[in-house]
Amino acid sequence: MKITISTFVRLFAILLWVSTYNTSVNAQGLATPRVSPPAELKQTIGLTDITINYSRPKVKRDGQDRTGKIWGSAAWYGFIDAGGSKVPWRAGANENTLITFSDDVSIEGKPLKAGKYGLYAALGEDGNATLIFSNKTDAWGSFGYQESDDALRVNVPIKDHHFVNPLTYDFVDLGNDFGVLALTWEKKQIAFTIKVDVQDAVLANFRHQLHGEVGKTWQGPNAAAAYCAQNNFNHKEALEWVEQSIKLEKTAGNMGTKAQLLYQTGDKHAAFATTDQLAEMSNNAQLNGLGYQMLQIGEMEKAVEYFQLNVERNPKDANVYDSLGEAYMMKGDKKKAIKTLKKALSLNPADNVKQNSMANLKKMGVDWKESH
């Protein structure tokens, strides 16, 4: 009988599967070491958990060096004929490689739903690879692969890399909302970008948690609202959360969050009405901080107003005069700024306050050392 090359490849693949399978199960339940040991890689991006389960074949094993013989052989090109089906490489060894996402993601810009997928690679001799995310997750290697199970395919380049003996998956780059996952083996690397929608994941988590115990204290809904304020989004829902927090307990923290959210929506009148209430309940440090927040957003009149209130409450504190003097200077009222900063220096200030007052006076042409 004449045996064609494709028939030989298919028979070889089946025999290899049978021998590997028997090696792992014919020990009557005894655990035996695998030539290609299993591994697991976990990474969280934002709030999304990503897990890779795979086996790690080696280039050099049992005294044999397969360098230069991996790609196109152990990691075969395209789809080979196995048992009548055309199958891609399993992107690992033993059971098929699995990748799990706890939330929806995008792979190389293409959307993929949360879940577990079999990961395959159809390698091209032209230096490119098609990565396949399959809904089939219980296959041994590539056996049982069917194109109809594909959830997603993306094309990426195969790049040259320094030598790596055991096949390795690793995140070679990470950001707040993305990660670059790479398969590296022998002298090649295949990498692809995974992006997550951090804000959607965070909001979904907030909504879930606020229905539980965390939503029964003022800190929980305020923390959710404050995150939205810090990132300047989701204002309507965030204002609902901060009102929930205030209803539980009115604090400087949640009143500050409410004011920030209102200011971001453009409702300055309501925002300043809230900061006025906040000013009334603030201590020295909180009121000073509120004044500087007004300076940072360019609201000079409100900054001066709050610093003046702090001076009235704490007339012997050099620091509050220093802050008010700085506000006058930034507003352009040089005369009041000089007078107030000199007042700060007359109250035996701490070194940092003294240095700040003197530096600001010098900016306005007043050398404190020369005049005193």
Backbone hydrogen bonds, N-H to C=O, Kabsch-Sander energy under -0.5 kcal/mol:
donor,donor_aa,acceptor,acceptor_aa,energy
4,T,2,K,-0.6
8,F,4,T,-2.4
9,V,5,I,-2.5
10,R,6,S,-2.1
11,L,7,T,-2.7
12,F,8,F,-2.9
13,A,9,V,-2.4
14,I,10,R,-2.2
15,L,11,L,-2.8
16,L,12,F,-2.6
17,W,13,A,-2.1
18,V,14,I,-2.6
19,S,15,L,-2.6
20,T,16,L,-2.2
21,Y,17,W,-2.8
22,N,18,V,-2.8
23,T,19,S,-1.9
24,S,20,T,-1.3
25,V,21,Y,-1.5
26,N,22,N,-2.4
28,Q,25,V,-0.6
30,L,27,A,-1.9
39,A,54,Y,-3.0
41,L,52,I,-2.5
43,Q,50,I,-2.5
45,I,48,T,-2.7
47,L,45,I,-0.7
48,T,45,I,-2.5
49,D,47,L,-0.5
50,I,43,Q,-2.8
51,T,100,T,-2.0
52,I,41,L,-3.0
53,N,98,L,-2.6
54,Y,39,A,-2.2
54,Y,52,I,-0.5
56,R,37,P,-2.2
59,V,165,N,-1.1
61,R,59,V,-0.6
61,R,64,Q,-2.0
64,Q,61,R,-2.6
66,R,59,V,-2.0
66,R,64,Q,-0.6
69,K,66,R,-2.8
72,G,75,A,-3.4
73,S,70,I,-1.8
74,A,69,K,-0.8
75,A,70,I,-2.5
76,W,74,A,-0.8
78,G,123,L,-3.1
80,I,87,V,-2.6
82,A,80,I,-0.7
82,A,85,S,-3.2
85,S,82,A,-1.4
87,V,80,I,-2.8
87,V,85,S,-0.6
89,W,121,A,-1.6
96,N,139,A,-1.7
97,T,90,R,-1.1
97,T,119,L,-0.5
98,L,53,N,-2.7
99,I,117,Y,-2.6
100,T,51,T,-2.6
101,F,115,G,-2.6
102,S,49,D,-2.0
105,V,112,L,-2.8
106,S,195,K,-2.2
107,I,110,K,-3.3
108,E,106,S,-0.6
108,E,193,T,-2.7
110,K,107,I,-2.1
112,L,105,V,-2.9
115,G,101,F,-1.9
117,Y,99,I,-2.5
118,G,134,S,-2.6
119,L,97,T,-3.1
120,Y,118,G,-0.5
120,Y,132,I,-2.5
121,A,89,W,-2.4
122,A,130,T,-2.9
123,L,76,W,-0.7
123,L,121,A,-0.9
124,G,128,N,-2.7
127,G,124,G,-1.5
129,A,156,V,-3.1
130,T,122,A,-2.6
131,L,129,A,-0.6
131,L,154,V,-2.9
132,I,120,Y,-2.6
133,F,152,L,-2.9
134,S,118,G,-3.4
134,S,132,I,-0.7
135,N,149,D,-3.0
137,T,135,N,-0.6
141,G,139,A,-0.8
143,F,140,W,-1.7
145,Y,142,S,-1.9
149,D,146,Q,-2.1
150,D,147,E,-1.9
151,A,133,F,-3.6
152,L,133,F,-1.5
154,V,131,L,-2.0
156,V,129,A,-2.6
158,I,127,G,-3.1
159,K,157,P,-0.6
159,K,189,Q,-3.0
161,H,187,K,-1.8
164,V,186,E,-1.9
167,L,57,P,-2.7
168,T,184,T,-2.6
170,D,182,A,-1.9
172,V,170,D,-0.8
172,V,180,V,-2.3
173,D,180,V,-0.8
175,G,178,F,-2.9
179,G,194,I,-2.2
180,V,173,D,-2.7
181,L,179,G,-0.7
181,L,192,F,-2.4
182,A,170,D,-2.9
183,L,190,I,-3.0
184,T,168,T,-3.0
184,T,182,A,-0.6
185,W,188,K,-2.2
186,E,164,V,-2.3
188,K,185,W,-2.2
189,Q,159,K,-2.4
190,I,183,L,-2.7
191,A,157,P,-0.6
192,F,181,L,-2.4
194,I,179,G,-3.2
195,K,106,S,-2.7
195,K,193,T,-0.5
196,V,177,D,-2.5
197,D,104,D,-0.5
198,V,196,V,-1.2
201,A,197,D,-2.2
202,V,198,V,-3.0
203,L,199,Q,-2.7
204,A,200,D,-2.3
205,N,201,A,-2.1
206,F,202,V,-2.7
207,R,203,L,-2.7
208,H,204,A,-1.9
209,Q,205,N,-2.8
210,L,206,F,-2.9
211,H,207,R,-0.5
211,H,208,H,-0.8
212,G,209,Q,-2.0
215,G,209,Q,-0.6
215,G,212,G,-1.2
216,K,213,E,-2.0
217,T,214,V,-0.8
220,G,217,T,-0.5
222,N,218,W,-1.5
223,A,219,Q,-2.5
224,A,220,G,-1.8
225,A,221,P,-2.3
226,A,222,N,-3.1
227,Y,223,A,-2.0
228,C,224,A,-1.6
229,A,225,A,-2.2
230,Q,226,A,-2.8
231,N,227,Y,-1.6
232,N,228,C,-0.7
232,N,229,A,-0.7
233,F,228,C,-1.7
238,A,234,N,-2.1
239,L,235,H,-2.6
240,E,236,K,-1.4
241,W,237,E,-2.2
242,V,238,A,-2.6
243,E,239,L,-1.9
244,Q,240,E,-1.8
245,S,241,W,-2.1
246,I,242,V,-2.5
247,K,243,E,-2.2
248,L,244,Q,-1.4
249,E,245,S,-2.3
251,T,249,E,-0.6
255,M,251,T,-2.0
256,G,252,A,-2.0
257,T,253,G,-1.8
258,K,254,N,-2.2
259,A,255,M,-2.3
260,Q,256,G,-2.1
261,L,257,T,-2.3
262,L,258,K,-2.6
263,Y,259,A,-2.4
264,Q,260,Q,-2.1
265,T,261,L,-1.5
266,G,263,Y,-1.2
267,D,262,L,-1.9
268,K,266,G,-1.5
271,A,267,D,-2.2
272,F,268,K,-3.1
273,A,269,H,-1.9
274,T,270,A,-1.7
275,T,271,A,-2.3
276,D,272,F,-2.1
277,Q,273,A,-1.4
278,L,274,T,-2.3
279,A,275,T,-2.6
280,E,276,D,-1.6
281,M,277,Q,-1.1
282,S,278,L,-0.6
282,S,279,A,-0.8
287,L,283,N,-2.8
288,N,284,N,-2.3
289,G,285,A,-2.4
290,L,286,Q,-2.2
291,G,287,L,-2.1
292,Y,288,N,-2.0
293,Q,289,G,-2.1
294,M,290,L,-1.8
295,L,291,G,-1.8
296,Q,292,Y,-2.4
297,I,293,Q,-1.4
298,G,295,L,-1.4
299,E,294,M,-2.7
300,M,298,G,-1.4
303,A,299,E,-2.0
304,V,300,M,-2.7
305,E,301,E,-2.2
306,Y,302,K,-2.3
307,F,303,A,-2.4
308,Q,304,V,-2.8
309,L,305,E,-1.8
310,N,306,Y,-1.8
311,V,307,F,-2.0
312,E,308,Q,-2.3
313,R,309,L,-1.8
314,N,310,N,-2.2
317,D,314,N,-1.7
318,A,316,K,-0.7
320,V,317,D,-0.6
321,Y,317,D,-1.0
322,D,318,A,-2.2
323,S,319,N,-2.3
324,L,320,V,-2.1
325,G,321,Y,-3.1
326,E,322,D,-2.0
327,A,323,S,-2.0
328,Y,324,L,-2.6
329,M,325,G,-2.2
330,M,326,E,-2.4
331,K,327,A,-2.0
332,G,328,Y,-1.1
332,G,329,M,-0.5
333,D,328,Y,-2.4
334,K,332,G,-1.3
337,A,333,D,-2.1
338,I,334,K,-2.6
339,K,335,K,-2.0
340,T,336,K,-2.4
341,L,337,A,-2.4
342,K,338,I,-2.2
343,K,339,K,-1.6
344,A,340,T,-2.0
345,L,341,L,-2.0
346,S,342,K,-1.5
347,L,343,K,-0.5
347,L,344,A,-1.2
348,N,345,L,-0.8
354,K,350,A,-3.0
355,Q,351,D,-2.8
356,N,352,N,-1.7
357,S,353,V,-2.6
358,M,354,K,-2.6
359,A,355,Q,-2.2
360,N,356,N,-2.2
361,L,357,S,-2.3
362,K,358,M,-2.3
363,K,359,A,-1.6
364,M,360,N,-0.9
364,M,361,L,-0.8
365,G,362,K,-1.8
366,V,361,L,-2.7
367,D,365,G,-0.6
368,W,366,V,-0.8
371,S,367,D,-1.5
372,H,368,W,-0.8
